[in-house]
Amino acid sequence: MFCRPLGKPLFGRRKAIDISLGGVRLYADEAPNPGERLELELFLPDHTELTCRVEVVWVEPLGMGAPARFDVGVKFVGISAADEQRLASVLAPP
């Protein structure tokens, strides 16, 4: 699954890591501020997208050779019930 913030090149289109119904961990080359809210677009494996609002919870710098400069954790603060259901179906074990 991939993601990117709407209207901001903060993460570009990056692979989402450790995604759950509570939030997602992702990589960024620019550090957002904890508490910052963003609109995030998630690209699902079925080639559809969903848009949600997230809040930055933590930001950790990454070392040389890492896939980006920062490791970022965000929590979902605004996602429609229908999109949450779509995400749940993608995350459900086969």
C-alpha positions in Angstrom: 0.0 0.0 0.0 1.2 3.5 -0.8 0.3 7.0 0.4 0.9 10.7 -0.1 -0.4 13.9 1.5 -2.8 15.8 -0.6 -1.4 19.1 -1.9 2.0 18.6 -0.3 5.1 16.8 -1.5 6.0 16.0 2.1 6.3 12.2 1.6 5.8 12.1 -2.2 4.3 8.7 -3.0 5.8 6.4 -0.4 5.2 2.9 0.8 3.0 2.8 3.9 4.5 0.7 6.6 2.8 -0.8 9.7 -0.7 0.3 8.7 -3.6 -0.4 11.0 -7.1 1.0 11.5 -5.5 3.4 14.0 -2.8 4.9 11.8 0.2 4.3 9.7 4.0 4.6 9.9 5.7 6.0 6.8 8.9 7.6 5.6 9.5 11.3 4.8 12.3 13.4 3.5 11.0 16.5 5.3 10.1 16.4 8.9 6.5 17.3 9.8 5.8 18.6 13.3 4.1 16.4 15.9 0.5 17.5 16.2 0.4 18.7 12.5 -2.7 17.5 10.7 -2.6 16.5 7.0 -4.9 15.0 4.5 -3.5 11.7 3.3 -4.3 9.8 0.2 -3.9 6.0 0.6 -3.5 3.8 -2.6 -5.1 0.4 -1.9 -3.9 -2.8 -3.5 -7.2 -3.0 -5.5 -6.0 0.1 -7.4 -8.5 2.5 -5.6 -7.7 5.3 -3.3 -9.1 6.7 -0.1 -8.6 10.1 1.6 -8.4 10.6 5.3 -7.2 13.2 7.8 -4.2 12.2 10.0 -2.3 13.8 12.9 1.5 13.4 13.2 2.2 11.6 16.5 6.0 11.1 16.3 9.0 11.8 14.0 12.3 10.1 14.3 15.4 10.9 12.2 16.8 8.0 10.2 20.5 7.2 9.5 22.5 7.1 6.4 21.4 4.5 3.9 17.8 4.6 5.1 14.9 4.9 2.6 14.2 8.5 3.7 15.4 11.0 6.2 12.6 10.6 8.7 10.4 7.8 10.1 6.9 9.3 10.9 3.9 7.9 12.8 0.5 9.3 12.2 -2.9 8.5 13.6 -6.2 8.7 11.7 -8.4 11.5 13.0 -10.9 11.7 10.1 -11.9 8.8 7.9 -15.4 8.1 6.6 -17.1 4.9 7.8 -17.2 3.6 4.3 -13.4 4.2 3.8 -12.7 2.7 7.2 -14.6 -0.4 6.1 -12.6 -0.6 2.9 -9.3 -0.3 4.8 -10.5 -3.0 7.2 -11.2 -5.4 4.4 -7.7 -4.8 2.9 -6.1 -5.3 6.3 -8.1 -8.5 7.1 -6.0 -11.7 6.9 -6.8 -13.8 3.9 
